[in-house]
Each structure stands twice: as C-alpha cells, then as structure tokens.
Amino acid sequence: MAQQTDPMLDSLFGALADPTRRAILARLADGPAPVKELAEPHGMALSSFLKHISVLERAGLLVSAKRGRVRTCRLNSDGFRPAEIWLAARRRRDSGRIDTLASLLNGLRTPAD
C-alpha cells in the first residue's frame, strides 16, 4: 500500500509528538501568555524553548506577536482542523468496516434451538 504524505499533517502531528509542546498548548488553552512565562516550568534555556515555539508556529498551532521586548503567544485552535478532518475520515472508514464485520457475524449466527 502506497504511503500518502501531507506536509501540513506531518508538521502538525510532529509538533504534537513532543510533550513540551503539548504542555505549551495546554497552557495556552487558558489564554495568551508571554514566552518567558511559558518557558518557566520547563527549565530550559530560552533559546531552546524558542525552538519549540517556532515548531508550533510553523504547524499553525500558535501565533505569537512581539510588542516591545515581550513576545506573547496565543493558541490558534483553527490549526487543529486538519488533524480533526483526518481523524474523522479514519473514524468513518473504520466504523464502516466494523458495521460490515457485524453484519457478517450476524449472518453466521444460527438460530437458537
């Protein structure tokens, strides 16, 4: 079976694969926050943390804006939409397969004596 790749989905799922990035997104679900505040619980150099922010931005999961010396990040919930669409398609496909299997199994049942 040929593998189909979608660069946007690859980027999105790649961004979500890292626990630090998932923690950042979970925090941003509560509202926008400056990068410095987001970095504090992770105990890493700011330059390393900014790489995580960059990955999330490229994946479309967060948006940042700089005002003066402060860069503030906010969640971009629309960025999750490609994953939602992809997962919904998998669910529909798998649900159809399960329905077909159930029909086949029901056809194999013998009436109780």
C-alpha positions as CSV (number, residue, x, y, z in Angstrom):
1,M,0.0,0.0,0.0
2,A,1.5,3.3,-1.1
3,Q,2.0,5.9,1.7
4,Q,0.5,9.3,1.1
5,T,2.1,12.2,2.8
6,D,0.6,15.5,3.6
7,P,3.2,18.0,4.7
8,M,0.7,20.0,6.8
9,L,-0.4,16.9,8.7
10,D,3.2,15.8,9.1
11,S,4.1,19.1,10.6
12,L,1.0,19.1,12.9
13,F,1.5,15.6,14.2
14,G,5.2,16.2,14.5
15,A,4.6,19.3,16.7
16,L,2.1,17.4,18.8
17,A,4.6,14.5,19.3
18,D,6.7,16.4,21.9
19,P,5.5,16.6,25.5
20,T,6.9,20.1,26.0
21,R,5.0,21.4,23.0
22,R,1.8,19.7,24.2
23,A,2.3,21.3,27.6
24,I,2.7,24.7,25.9
25,L,-0.6,24.2,24.0
26,A,-2.4,23.1,27.2
27,R,-1.2,26.3,29.0
28,L,-2.3,28.4,26.0
29,A,-5.8,26.9,26.2
30,D,-6.2,29.1,29.3
31,G,-5.3,32.2,27.4
32,P,-2.4,34.1,25.8
33,A,1.0,34.2,27.7
34,P,4.4,35.7,27.2
35,V,7.2,33.4,26.1
36,K,9.0,33.9,29.4
37,E,6.0,32.7,31.4
38,L,5.5,29.7,29.1
39,A,9.2,28.7,29.4
40,E,9.5,28.9,33.2
41,P,8.1,25.4,34.1
42,H,10.3,23.7,31.6
43,G,13.7,24.5,33.0
44,M,15.5,25.0,29.7
45,A,17.4,27.8,28.0
46,L,15.2,30.4,26.4
47,S,16.9,29.7,23.0
48,S,16.0,26.0,23.2
49,F,12.4,26.9,24.3
50,L,12.0,29.3,21.4
51,K,12.7,26.3,19.0
52,H,9.5,24.7,20.4
53,I,7.6,27.9,19.9
54,S,8.9,28.0,16.3
55,V,7.8,24.4,15.6
56,L,4.3,25.2,17.0
57,E,4.0,28.3,14.9
58,R,5.1,26.5,11.7
59,A,2.5,23.9,12.4
60,G,-0.1,26.6,12.7
61,L,-1.0,25.7,16.3
62,L,0.0,29.0,17.9
63,V,0.5,32.6,16.9
64,S,3.0,35.0,18.5
65,A,3.3,38.7,18.4
66,K,6.1,40.9,19.7
67,R,5.3,44.2,21.5
68,G,8.3,46.0,22.6
69,R,10.6,43.3,24.2
70,V,7.8,40.9,25.0
71,R,6.7,38.1,22.7
72,T,3.2,36.9,23.6
73,C,1.8,33.6,22.3
74,R,-1.8,32.6,21.8
75,L,-3.4,29.3,20.7
76,N,-4.6,29.0,17.2
77,S,-7.4,26.5,17.6
78,D,-8.0,26.5,13.8
79,G,-4.6,24.9,13.4
80,F,-6.1,21.7,14.8
81,R,-8.7,21.5,12.0
82,P,-6.6,19.4,9.5
83,A,-6.0,16.7,12.2
84,E,-9.7,16.8,13.1
85,I,-10.6,16.2,9.5
86,W,-8.1,13.4,9.1
87,L,-9.2,11.7,12.3
88,A,-12.9,12.0,11.3
89,A,-12.1,10.3,8.0
90,R,-10.4,7.4,9.7
91,R,-13.3,7.1,12.1
92,R,-15.8,6.9,9.2
93,R,-13.7,4.3,7.4
94,D,-13.2,2.2,10.5
95,S,-16.9,2.5,11.5
96,G,-17.9,1.2,8.1
97,R,-15.6,-1.7,8.5
98,I,-16.9,-2.6,11.9
99,D,-20.5,-2.4,10.6
100,T,-19.6,-4.7,7.8
101,L,-18.0,-7.2,10.2
102,A,-21.0,-7.0,12.5
103,S,-23.3,-7.8,9.5
104,L,-21.1,-10.8,8.5
105,L,-21.1,-12.1,12.1
106,N,-24.9,-11.7,12.4
107,G,-25.3,-13.7,9.2
108,L,-23.2,-16.6,10.6
109,R,-25.4,-16.9,13.7
110,T,-27.5,-19.9,13.9
111,P,-31.0,-19.7,15.4
112,A,-31.2,-21.0,19.0
113,D,-32.9,-24.3,19.3
